[in-house]
Amino acid sequence: MNPTFLVSRTDAIGDVVLTLPVAGRLKQLFPGCRVVFIGRAYTAPVAAACPWVDEVLDFDALQQLPVAAQVGALRAYGALVIVHVFPNRALAILARRAGIPVRIGTRNRWWHWLNCNRLVALSRRHSPLHEAQLNLQLLKPLGSADALALPAVADSVRLRAPAPLGAPWQLLLAQRRPGQLNVVLHPRSRGSAREWGLDNFGHLAQRLHAAGHRVFVTGTATEGAELADWLTANTPYLAADLTGQLAMPQFLAFLAAADGIVAGSTGPLHLAAALGRHALGLYPPIRPMHPGRWGPLGPRAEYLVFDRPNCQDCRAQPAACTCIKAIEAAAVAARVTAWQPLLLG
């Protein structure tokens, strides 16, 4: 019987995307195996869109059950292995109680010493490896000892749009003229990354509009409220404000049908890259937030970073980062206008 593997990553969207190579590598090492991804409710559509994932377990829903039912739900998978890519104490305890034979975690959490029986020495903070490569280190106990080169890892960062884009959104994108780009701007990061700044995004929108392209702004409903004044000021340059309008499956479909995105080191950037769209990331040089660790991976992924090695100025005050704001809108616009329009869908 083909074995079942549980892969746990119960944090944010970009982290989930960069964990997809773990699922892909398991499929290579154990042909025919079943991979069940454990994630949060809002990231579940992302994991479900990965061709290497057979099933998704909603950890938020699991936690609503009585503890005995949680243990039973995990045990019902009959999994041979659970890989705790992101350390989660409650899940580590559940996996032990469920009797999963092989439980892999890092040595860095004391609760892994009590609940995991395969411990991997893994220091992320000062590693020269990309986050996706670091995630694969958790498979060492399963015989995946050699660190894969980043291009090989990038090939496993792959998503498929979960469903066709709905008619209103498809029509909106289809209104472009020949040679025109549908470009998504995602200005905010929900505090997960250094931000390029609204002034810069405004200048970029103006430049792209002047070059004849169509600009769409995305974000959560909360971010849309925060951007209200900026959106009003830049209305002449925008094809549409989509903040708060797209649930995750729709957002994936919209990104898959657009030409590309410009964003900081955020989940939407990694989604677009994994969907095979143009994805231009804007990064600071500071470690470990630099593109060497968190750059987007995909056939059309790229990034811009201000050349100021070893800068530490914003470590205490992230919002005061001057390096990322020093990336010029003209340079970003030049990269975007060099993109080739992609087929819708």
C-alpha positions as CSV (number, residue, x, y, z in Angstrom):
1,M,0.0,0.0,0.0
2,N,1.3,3.5,-0.9
3,P,2.3,5.5,2.2
4,T,0.7,8.7,3.4
5,F,2.7,11.7,4.4
6,L,1.5,14.7,6.4
7,V,3.2,18.0,5.7
8,S,2.5,20.7,8.2
9,R,2.9,24.4,7.5
10,T,0.4,26.4,9.6
11,D,1.5,29.9,8.9
12,A,1.2,32.4,6.0
13,I,0.6,32.2,2.3
14,G,4.2,32.8,1.1
15,D,5.5,30.3,3.6
16,V,3.0,27.7,2.2
17,V,4.1,28.3,-1.4
18,L,7.7,27.8,-0.5
19,T,6.9,24.6,1.2
20,L,5.4,23.1,-1.9
21,P,8.7,21.6,-3.0
22,V,8.5,19.3,0.1
23,A,5.4,17.8,-1.3
24,G,7.0,17.5,-4.8
25,R,10.1,15.9,-3.4
26,L,8.1,13.3,-1.5
27,K,6.4,12.4,-4.7
28,Q,9.8,11.9,-6.3
29,L,11.2,9.8,-3.4
30,F,8.0,7.7,-2.9
31,P,6.2,7.4,-6.2
32,G,2.5,6.8,-5.7
33,C,2.5,8.2,-2.2
34,R,-0.3,10.4,-0.8
35,V,0.6,13.8,0.5
36,V,-1.8,15.6,2.9
37,F,-1.0,19.2,3.6
38,I,-2.0,20.6,7.0
39,G,-2.5,24.4,6.9
40,R,-4.7,27.3,8.0
41,A,-8.2,27.8,6.6
42,Y,-7.2,30.8,4.5
43,T,-4.2,29.0,2.9
44,A,-6.1,25.8,2.2
45,P,-7.0,26.9,-1.4
46,V,-3.3,27.5,-2.0
47,A,-2.2,24.1,-0.9
48,A,-5.2,22.5,-2.8
49,A,-4.0,24.2,-6.0
50,C,-0.6,22.4,-5.9
51,P,-0.4,19.3,-8.1
52,W,1.8,17.5,-5.6
53,V,-0.9,17.8,-2.8
54,D,-3.6,15.1,-2.7
55,E,-5.6,16.4,0.2
56,V,-5.7,19.4,2.5
57,L,-6.4,19.3,6.3
58,D,-7.8,22.6,7.7
59,F,-5.9,23.0,11.0
60,D,-8.3,25.7,12.1
61,A,-11.3,23.4,11.7
62,L,-9.4,20.5,13.4
63,Q,-8.7,22.6,16.4
64,Q,-12.5,23.2,16.9
65,L,-13.0,19.5,17.7
66,P,-12.6,18.0,21.1
67,V,-9.0,16.8,21.7
68,A,-9.9,13.1,21.4
69,A,-11.6,13.8,18.1
70,Q,-8.5,15.7,16.9
71,V,-6.3,12.7,17.7
72,G,-8.8,10.4,15.9
73,A,-8.9,12.6,12.8
74,L,-5.1,12.5,12.5
75,R,-5.0,8.8,13.2
76,A,-7.6,8.2,10.5
77,Y,-5.1,9.2,7.8
78,G,-3.0,6.1,8.6
79,A,0.1,8.3,7.9
80,L,3.5,6.9,8.0
81,V,5.2,10.2,8.4
82,I,4.5,13.8,9.5
83,V,6.9,16.6,8.6
84,H,6.6,19.6,10.9
85,V,7.9,22.2,8.4
86,F,6.6,25.0,10.7
87,P,6.8,24.2,14.4
88,N,3.4,24.0,16.0
89,R,3.3,22.7,19.6
90,A,-0.3,21.6,19.6
91,L,0.1,19.7,16.3
92,A,3.3,18.1,17.5
93,I,1.5,16.7,20.6
94,L,-1.5,15.5,18.5
95,A,0.8,13.7,16.0
96,R,2.5,11.8,18.9
97,R,-0.8,10.9,20.5
98,A,-2.1,9.8,17.1
99,G,0.7,7.3,17.0
100,I,2.2,8.5,13.6
101,P,5.3,6.3,13.4
102,V,7.8,8.9,12.0
103,R,7.5,12.4,13.3
104,I,10.1,14.9,11.9
105,G,10.8,18.3,13.4
106,T,13.8,20.6,14.0
107,R,15.9,20.4,17.1
108,N,15.2,24.1,17.8
109,R,11.9,23.6,19.7
110,W,11.9,21.9,23.0
111,W,8.5,20.4,22.4
112,H,9.9,18.6,19.3
113,W,12.3,16.8,21.7
114,L,9.3,15.4,23.5
115,N,7.0,14.7,20.6
116,C,9.2,14.0,17.5
117,N,11.4,11.0,17.0
118,R,13.4,12.3,14.1
119,L,15.2,15.6,14.8
120,V,16.9,17.7,12.2
121,A,19.6,20.3,13.0
122,L,18.4,23.3,11.0
123,S,19.4,27.0,11.6
124,R,17.4,29.2,9.2
125,R,18.5,32.7,10.4
126,H,22.1,32.7,9.1
127,S,21.8,30.1,6.4
128,P,22.8,31.0,2.8
129,L,20.1,28.8,1.4
130,H,16.7,29.9,0.1
131,E,13.7,29.3,2.3
132,A,12.4,26.6,-0.1
133,Q,15.8,24.8,0.1
134,L,15.7,25.0,3.9
135,N,12.3,23.4,4.0
136,L,13.6,20.5,2.1
137,Q,16.2,19.8,4.8
138,L,13.4,18.4,6.9
139,L,13.4,15.4,4.5
140,K,16.8,14.3,5.5
141,P,15.5,11.5,7.7
142,L,13.7,10.1,4.7
143,G,16.8,9.8,2.6
144,S,16.9,13.2,0.9
145,A,20.3,14.1,2.1
146,D,21.7,16.3,-0.7
147,A,20.7,19.9,-0.9
148,L,19.0,20.5,-4.2
149,A,20.2,23.4,-6.4
150,L,17.7,26.3,-6.4
151,P,16.7,25.9,-10.1
152,A,15.7,22.3,-9.4
153,V,13.7,23.4,-6.3
154,A,12.1,26.2,-8.2
155,D,10.7,23.7,-10.7
156,S,8.6,22.2,-7.8
157,V,7.1,25.5,-6.9
158,R,4.0,25.1,-9.0
159,L,0.3,26.0,-8.6
160,R,-2.7,25.6,-10.9
161,A,-5.7,28.0,-10.9
162,P,-8.4,26.2,-8.9
163,A,-11.2,27.2,-11.2
164,P,-11.9,29.3,-14.3
165,L,-12.1,33.0,-13.5
166,G,-15.7,34.2,-13.1
167,A,-17.3,36.1,-16.0
168,P,-17.1,39.7,-14.5
169,W,-13.3,39.4,-13.8
170,Q,-12.5,37.6,-17.0
171,L,-14.3,40.3,-18.9
172,L,-12.5,43.0,-17.0
173,L,-9.1,41.5,-18.0
174,A,-10.2,40.8,-21.5
175,Q,-10.8,44.5,-22.2
176,R,-7.2,45.2,-22.8
177,R,-5.9,46.2,-26.3
178,P,-3.2,44.2,-28.1
179,G,0.2,44.7,-26.5
180,Q,-1.4,46.0,-23.3
181,L,-0.4,44.5,-20.0
182,N,-2.7,43.7,-17.1
183,V,-0.5,44.5,-14.1
184,V,-1.4,43.8,-10.5
185,L,0.0,46.1,-7.8
186,H,-0.1,44.8,-4.2
187,P,1.2,47.7,-2.1
188,R,0.8,46.3,1.5
189,S,2.3,43.3,3.3
190,R,0.3,43.0,6.5
191,G,3.5,43.6,8.4
192,S,5.3,40.5,7.0
193,A,7.8,42.4,4.8
194,R,9.5,45.8,4.2
195,E,7.2,48.0,2.1
196,W,8.2,50.0,-0.9
197,G,5.8,52.8,0.1
198,L,2.6,54.3,-1.3
199,D,4.3,57.2,-3.0
200,N,6.4,54.8,-5.0
201,F,3.5,52.6,-6.0
202,G,1.6,55.8,-7.0
203,H,4.5,56.9,-9.3
204,L,4.6,53.3,-10.7
205,A,0.9,53.3,-11.4
206,Q,1.2,56.7,-13.2
207,R,4.2,55.4,-15.3
208,L,2.4,52.2,-16.3
209,H,-0.8,54.1,-17.2
210,A,1.2,56.5,-19.3
211,A,2.9,53.6,-21.1
212,G,-0.6,52.3,-22.0
213,H,-0.9,49.5,-19.5
214,R,-3.8,48.6,-17.2
215,V,-3.2,48.6,-13.4
216,F,-5.2,46.7,-10.8
217,V,-4.7,47.1,-7.0
218,T,-5.2,44.2,-4.7
219,G,-5.3,43.7,-0.9
220,T,-7.6,42.7,1.9
221,A,-10.7,44.7,2.8
222,T,-8.8,46.2,5.8
223,E,-5.9,47.2,3.5
224,G,-8.4,48.8,1.1
225,A,-9.7,51.0,3.9
226,E,-6.2,52.0,4.8
227,L,-5.5,52.8,1.2
228,A,-8.7,54.8,0.6
229,D,-7.0,58.2,0.2
230,W,-4.3,56.8,-2.0
231,L,-6.8,54.9,-4.1
232,T,-8.8,58.1,-4.6
233,A,-5.7,60.1,-5.6
234,N,-4.7,57.5,-8.1
235,T,-8.1,56.6,-9.6
236,P,-7.2,58.1,-13.0
237,Y,-4.3,55.6,-13.4
238,L,-6.2,52.4,-12.2
239,A,-8.2,50.0,-14.2
240,A,-9.8,48.7,-11.0
241,D,-9.5,48.6,-7.2
242,L,-10.0,45.0,-6.2
243,T,-9.1,45.3,-2.5
244,G,-11.4,43.1,-0.4
245,Q,-13.3,41.8,-3.4
246,L,-11.6,38.5,-4.1
247,A,-11.8,35.3,-2.0
248,M,-8.6,33.2,-2.2
249,P,-9.8,30.9,-5.0
250,Q,-10.9,33.9,-7.0
251,F,-7.6,35.7,-6.2
252,L,-5.6,32.7,-7.5
253,A,-7.7,32.6,-10.7
254,F,-7.3,36.4,-11.2
255,L,-3.5,36.2,-10.8
256,A,-3.4,33.3,-13.2
257,A,-5.2,35.3,-15.8
258,A,-3.3,38.6,-15.3
259,D,0.1,39.2,-16.8
260,G,2.0,39.7,-13.6
261,I,2.4,41.4,-10.3
262,V,4.6,43.9,-8.5
263,A,4.8,43.5,-4.8
264,G,7.1,43.3,-1.8
265,S,8.0,39.9,-0.2
266,T,4.4,38.9,0.2
267,G,2.2,35.9,-0.4
268,P,0.6,37.3,-3.6
269,L,4.1,37.7,-5.1
270,H,4.9,34.1,-4.4
271,L,1.4,33.0,-5.7
272,A,1.9,34.7,-9.0
273,A,5.4,33.3,-9.4
274,A,4.2,29.8,-8.7
275,L,1.3,30.3,-11.2
276,G,3.9,31.0,-13.9
277,R,3.0,34.7,-14.2
278,H,5.5,37.6,-14.2
279,A,6.3,38.3,-10.6
280,L,8.6,41.3,-9.8
281,G,9.5,41.4,-6.1
282,L,10.9,44.5,-4.3
283,Y,13.3,43.7,-1.5
284,P,15.7,45.2,1.0
285,P,19.3,43.9,1.2
286,I,19.0,43.2,5.0
287,R,19.3,39.6,6.0
288,P,17.4,37.4,6.4
289,M,14.7,39.3,4.5
290,H,16.8,39.6,1.3
291,P,15.9,37.9,-2.0
292,G,18.5,35.2,-1.5
293,R,16.3,33.9,1.3
294,W,12.8,34.9,0.2
295,G,12.9,35.7,-3.5
296,P,10.0,34.5,-5.7
297,L,10.5,31.2,-7.5
298,G,8.9,30.6,-10.9
299,P,9.7,30.7,-14.6
300,R,9.0,34.4,-14.8
301,A,10.0,35.5,-11.3
302,E,12.5,38.3,-10.7
303,Y,13.3,40.9,-8.2
304,L,14.9,44.3,-7.6
305,V,17.0,45.1,-4.5
306,F,18.9,48.2,-3.6
307,D,22.6,47.6,-3.7
308,R,23.6,48.3,-0.1
309,P,25.2,45.2,1.3
310,N,25.1,44.5,5.0
311,C,22.8,47.4,5.8
312,Q,21.4,47.2,9.3
313,D,19.8,50.6,9.7
314,C,16.2,49.4,9.8
315,R,16.6,46.4,12.0
316,A,15.1,48.1,15.0
317,Q,12.5,50.2,13.0
318,P,11.3,48.2,10.0
319,A,9.0,51.0,8.8
320,A,12.0,53.3,8.5
321,C,13.7,51.1,5.9
322,T,15.3,53.5,3.3
323,C,16.9,50.8,1.2
324,I,13.7,49.4,-0.3
325,K,12.2,52.9,-0.8
326,A,15.4,53.8,-2.7
327,I,14.4,51.5,-5.5
328,E,13.2,53.9,-8.2
329,A,9.8,53.7,-9.8
330,A,11.4,54.3,-13.2
331,A,13.5,51.1,-12.8
332,V,10.5,49.1,-11.7
333,A,8.4,50.4,-14.6
334,A,11.2,49.6,-17.1
335,R,11.2,46.0,-15.9
336,V,7.4,45.7,-16.2
337,T,7.1,47.3,-19.6
338,A,9.7,44.7,-20.8
339,W,7.2,41.9,-20.0
340,Q,5.5,40.1,-22.7
341,P,1.7,39.9,-22.5
342,L,0.6,36.4,-21.5
343,L,-2.5,34.5,-22.7
344,L,-5.5,34.9,-20.4
345,G,-6.4,31.8,-18.3
